[in-house]
């Protein structure tokens, strides 16, 4: 299980089992902060919705074994590629274990050059990761261009607002490396970056996930989704105020529509033939829209 709720305000990142899967994709954009990076603590609202972001490309999670440099990094378990609008692809290789997430490379174009930390990877996350937890780890680049100790601290949680949408249950990680302090905002389902701040470049990097608002539910209508995780059936039960001429659409993590029907009060759906993973539902009735997600595990 990825997330344990000690309280609504303090999500715990238990493990990396729900790291962004192969096929995950998000647009990437950059901006120069106009009003700082926001505060630390519980129940924060980091509002960067008025920032002017510029698109630079797309991040895609791919299979390590079939990636361009996969054979150079045999311990890697995940690979992300930023395909820029101009220039060469940037490769990220991560090793995700039961204890932590290590970055073996961070945006390299060629193995052994720049941010290739094969001798001693950079620490991104620890497991479990509780509010105010901290951990340090030495890192070293192959070419000697970057070496030192990186300290990460879970310093805040709350809501993140970007021009692309609003993200709920976000965890912020503070990273101190020498004279520089960076911040990373993670969504938890799937576990991946939504926003990063680079102190060195004084720059935001946004990974504009399609899952903005997925935890938001209309305040005037209720919805019950159970069991979650589901195995053979998922029940999506609505209040009567939404059922007249309401539609239910379910999509998979790649955005493919896997189910669509007119709603009834109680919708019991056979998912026994569906693949394991995360699914997203949207109920539309008149001007009301309710969105959410559930997981299938077998």
C-alpha positions in Angstrom: 0.0 0.0 0.0 1.3 3.4 -1.0 -0.4 5.7 1.4 -1.4 5.3 5.1 -3.6 8.0 6.5 -2.5 8.8 10.1 -4.8 11.8 9.8 -6.2 13.7 6.8 -3.3 16.2 7.3 -0.3 13.7 7.5 -0.2 11.2 4.6 2.6 8.7 4.9 4.5 7.5 1.8 4.8 3.8 2.8 6.6 2.5 -0.3 7.2 2.9 -4.0 4.8 0.3 -5.2 2.7 2.9 -6.9 5.5 4.8 -8.7 4.4 6.1 -12.1 4.1 3.1 -14.3 5.3 2.4 -17.9 3.1 4.5 -20.2 2.7 7.4 -17.8 3.0 10.7 -19.6 2.9 14.3 -18.6 3.7 17.7 -20.3 6.6 19.5 -18.9 6.8 23.3 -18.5 9.0 25.8 -16.7 8.6 29.2 -15.0 10.6 31.6 -12.9 9.0 32.0 -9.4 7.4 35.3 -8.9 6.5 35.0 -5.2 8.7 32.4 -3.6 8.1 28.7 -3.0 5.5 28.7 -0.3 5.6 27.6 3.3 6.3 24.4 5.2 3.8 22.6 7.5 0.5 20.8 7.4 -2.5 21.7 5.3 -0.6 24.2 3.1 -2.0 25.8 0.0 0.8 26.3 -2.5 -0.8 28.6 -5.0 1.2 29.0 -8.2 -1.8 29.2 -10.5 -0.9 32.7 -11.8 2.7 31.7 -12.7 3.5 32.0 -16.4 4.7 28.6 -17.5 6.4 27.8 -20.8 6.1 24.4 -22.4 9.4 22.6 -23.0 8.4 19.0 -23.8 6.9 15.8 -22.4 8.0 13.3 -19.8 7.3 9.6 -20.5 7.9 6.6 -18.3 9.2 3.7 -20.4 10.6 0.2 -20.0 14.2 0.2 -18.7 15.2 -2.8 -20.8 14.1 -1.3 -24.1 15.2 2.3 -23.3 18.2 3.7 -25.2 20.7 3.4 -22.3 19.0 0.7 -20.2 21.9 -1.7 -20.5 24.2 0.9 -19.0 22.1 0.9 -15.8 21.3 -2.7 -14.9 20.1 -1.8 -11.3 17.5 0.7 -12.6 13.8 -0.2 -12.1 12.3 2.8 -13.8 13.2 5.1 -16.7 11.8 8.5 -17.5 12.5 10.4 -20.7 11.9 14.1 -21.2 11.5 14.7 -25.0 12.0 18.4 -25.4 10.4 20.6 -28.1 13.9 21.3 -29.3 17.2 19.4 -28.6 18.1 15.9 -27.4 16.1 13.7 -25.0 17.0 13.8 -21.3 17.2 10.4 -19.5 16.3 9.7 -15.9 17.0 6.3 -14.4 15.7 5.4 -10.9 16.3 2.5 -8.6 13.2 1.9 -6.5 13.7 -0.4 -3.6 11.7 -1.2 -0.4 13.8 1.4 1.4 14.0 4.4 -1.0 14.1 5.9 -4.4 17.5 6.7 -5.8 18.2 8.7 -8.9 21.0 6.9 -10.9 20.8 9.6 -13.5 19.1 13.0 -13.7 18.5 14.3 -17.2 21.6 13.0 -18.9 22.0 12.9 -22.7 25.0 10.6 -22.6 26.1 8.0 -20.0 29.0 9.0 -17.9 28.6 12.7 -18.5 26.9 15.3 -16.2 24.4 14.0 -13.7 25.3 10.3 -14.0 25.5 9.2 -10.4 26.3 5.5 -11.0 29.0 5.4 -8.3 26.7 6.8 -5.6 23.1 7.8 -6.6 21.2 10.8 -5.4 18.5 10.2 -2.8 14.9 11.2 -3.8 12.6 9.5 -1.3 12.8 7.2 1.7 10.3 4.6 2.9 8.3 4.9 5.0 8.3 8.7 4.8 6.5 10.5 7.6 5.9 14.2 8.1 9.2 15.8 9.3 11.3 12.7 8.6 14.7 13.4 7.3 17.5 11.3 5.7 21.0 12.0 4.2 23.0 10.2 1.6 26.3 10.9 -0.2 26.3 11.1 -4.0 28.9 11.1 -6.7 28.9 11.7 -10.4 30.9 9.4 -12.7 32.9 12.3 -14.2 33.5 13.9 -10.8 31.5 17.0 -11.8 29.1 16.7 -8.8 29.7 15.2 -5.4 28.5 15.7 -1.9 25.7 14.9 0.5 22.0 15.3 -0.1 19.5 15.6 2.8 15.8 15.2 2.2 13.0 16.3 4.6 9.3 15.7 4.3 8.4 19.3 5.3 4.8 19.9 4.2 1.6 18.6 2.8 -1.5 20.2 1.4 -3.0 21.5 -1.9 -1.0 22.6 -4.9 -2.5 25.0 -7.5 -1.0 25.3 -10.9 -2.3 26.8 -14.2 -3.0 23.2 -15.3 -5.2 22.4 -12.3 -5.4 21.8 -8.6 -3.8 18.8 -6.9 -4.8 17.5 -3.5 -3.0 15.4 -0.9 0.4 16.7 -2.1 3.6 16.0 -0.2 6.5 18.4 -0.4 10.1 17.3 0.0 12.8 19.7 0.9 16.2 18.8 -0.5 19.4 20.4 0.8 22.6 19.9 -1.2 25.5 22.2 -0.2 24.4 25.8 -0.6 21.3 25.0 -2.5 17.8 24.1 -1.2 15.4 22.6 -3.7 11.7 21.5 -3.3 9.7 18.7 -4.9 5.9 18.4 -4.8 4.7 14.8 -5.1 1.3 13.4 -5.9 0.7 10.1 -4.2 -1.4 8.1 -6.6 0.5 7.5 -8.8 3.6 8.5 -6.9 5.5 11.0 -9.0 6.6 14.6 -9.2 4.0 17.3 -10.0 6.3 20.3 -9.4 10.0 20.9 -8.7 11.9 24.0 -7.7 15.6 24.2 -8.6 17.4 26.7 -6.4 20.5 26.6 -8.7 18.4 27.7 -11.7 15.8 29.6 -9.7 13.2 27.7 -11.8 10.0 25.8 -11.4 9.6 22.6 -13.5 6.0 21.4 -13.7 5.0 17.9 -14.7 1.4 18.7 -15.6 -0.3 15.4 -14.7 -3.7 14.5 -16.0 -4.8 13.8 -12.5 -5.3 17.3 -11.3 -8.6 17.5 -9.3 -9.0 13.7 -9.1 -9.6 13.9 -5.4 -12.2 16.7 -5.7 -15.8 15.8 -5.0 -18.8 18.1 -5.4 -19.8 19.5 -2.1 -23.5 19.3 -2.9 -23.6 15.7 -3.9 -22.1 12.6 -2.4 -20.7 9.4 -4.0 -19.7 6.1 -2.5 -17.1 4.0 -4.2 -16.3 0.6 -2.7 -14.4 -1.7 -2.3 -11.3 0.3 -3.0 -9.0 -1.4 -3.9 -11.4 -3.6 -5.9 -11.0 -7.2 -7.1 -14.1 -8.5 -9.0 -16.6 -5.7 -8.7 -16.6 -2.0 -8.0 -19.7 -0.3 -6.7 -20.3 3.4 -7.5 -23.4 4.6 -5.7 -24.8 8.1 -6.2 -27.3 10.4 -4.5 -30.6 10.7 -6.3 -30.0 14.4 -7.1 -27.4 13.3 -9.7 -29.0 10.2 -11.3 -31.4 11.9 -13.7 -29.7 11.9 -17.1 -26.3 11.3 -15.5 -23.5 9.5 -17.3 -20.6 7.5 -15.8 -17.3 7.2 -17.7 -14.3 5.2 -16.4 -10.8 5.5 -18.0 -7.6 3.7 -17.4 -4.3 5.4 -16.5 -3.5 5.9 -20.2 -6.8 7.8 -20.7 -8.5 5.0 -22.6 -12.3 4.7 -21.9 -13.0 1.3 -20.5 -16.6 1.8 -19.3 -19.5 4.1 -20.2 -23.1 4.1 -19.2 -26.1 6.1 -18.0 -26.1 6.1 -14.2 -28.5 4.5 -11.8 -28.6 5.0 -8.1 -26.4 2.0 -7.6 -23.9 1.0 -10.2 -22.2 -2.4 -9.6 -19.6 -3.0 -12.3 -17.9 -6.3 -13.1 -14.1 -5.6 -13.2 -12.9 -9.2 -13.0 -11.5 -9.0 -16.5 -9.8 -5.6 -16.1 -6.1 -5.2 -15.6 -4.6 -4.3 -12.3 -3.9 -0.6 -11.8 -5.6 2.7 -11.2 -8.8 3.8 -12.9 -10.5 7.2 -13.0 -14.3 7.8 -13.0 -16.3 10.8 -13.9 -20.0 11.3 -13.3 -21.7 14.1 -15.2 -25.2 15.2 -14.5 -26.4 18.6 -15.8 -23.8 21.1 -14.6 -22.5 18.8 -11.9 -19.3 16.8 -12.3 -17.9 14.4 -9.8 -14.4 12.8 -10.3 -12.4 10.3 -8.5 -10.3 7.2 -8.7 -10.0 3.6 -7.6 -7.5 0.8 -7.8 -7.9 -2.8 -9.0 -5.7 -5.4 -7.4 -6.0 -9.2 -7.8 
